[in-house]
Structure formats: C-alpha cells, structure tokens
Amino acid sequence: MIGAVAFKKMDERLLAFIRRRAEVTGTNELEVTHEELARELGTARVVVSRLLKEMENKNIVTLGRNRITLV
C-alpha cells in the first residue's frame, strides 16, 4: 500500500482497485459507495467522486446510485 501511495497517481490506483474488485466478484458491476472507495484508498470522498466522473466522461465506467460498471 505504501508503494502504491508513493508511486502511483490516485486515478490509476482507483481504476486498478475497481478492476481487481470486479475480477474477484466476477462481474463488471460493483455495488460500492464513493465513501467506501475513499476509505479503501486512503483519500477523500470528493476526490474519488471527481475521478469517477472523469472516468465516466472518458467511457471507462458508468455510474449509478451505489453502483459502478466497468465499460
């Protein structure tokens, strides 16, 4: 975790976390809140929300209420 914090950008860490979680659950649709993601990644909820919105604008994810879908 320390290495990830020191050497990876938050957007890369967030996307990697979402992909790992999707792989573990076996689905592209995750039921998770922005707050839960922020706690897992050691950042603020507003940072996660901003990054997810950017990812949605780039068609990487689709956002819904407590739901993130990898495109």
N, C-alpha and C positions, 0 to 999 in steps of 0.2 A: 504494500500500500504506500509506503513512504517513497519508494522509487517512482510509483505512478504519479504521486502528487508532485514530486520534484521535476520530472522529466516529460510529462505528457500534458497537453492542453486539456482543459476541462471538457471541451466539446468531444475530443477523442475519447476521453475516459467515460463520458456519458454514453456515447454510442457503443463503445466496447461493452459496457455494463448491460445495456439493453440487449445487445446481440447474445451475450452469454446467458442472460436470463431467459431469452427466447429459446435458445438451444436447449437449456435444461428443461424447460417446460414443454418443449416440442411443438410450440405454436408461435406464430408471428404476432399474436395479440397478447399483450400483457395487461394485467389488472394491477396498477400501481399508481400511487399519487405522486405528484411532484415533490411533496414533502418527504415521502419515503425515499425517493431517489436522492434527494439532497442529503438526507441523513446518511445514507449508504456511501455517498461520495465525499462527505465532509465539506459541503458547501451550503449556500443559502438557497431557499426555495425559489426566489426570484431569478437567480442565476440559471437554475435548471429550467424554469418556465421560459426564459428568454431563449436559451439554447434549443429547447424543444420546438419553439415557434420557428426559429431559423431552420431547423431540420425539416419541419413541415413545409415551409416555403420552398425548400430545395427538393421536395418529394422523397425524402428519406423515410419519414414516418407520417402517420395520420394520427391526429389527437382526438380524443373523445373524453367524456367525463370518467376520470379514474381509469383510462384506457389508452394505451399506446400501441399502434400497429405498425410493424416494420413493412415498408413497401417493397 
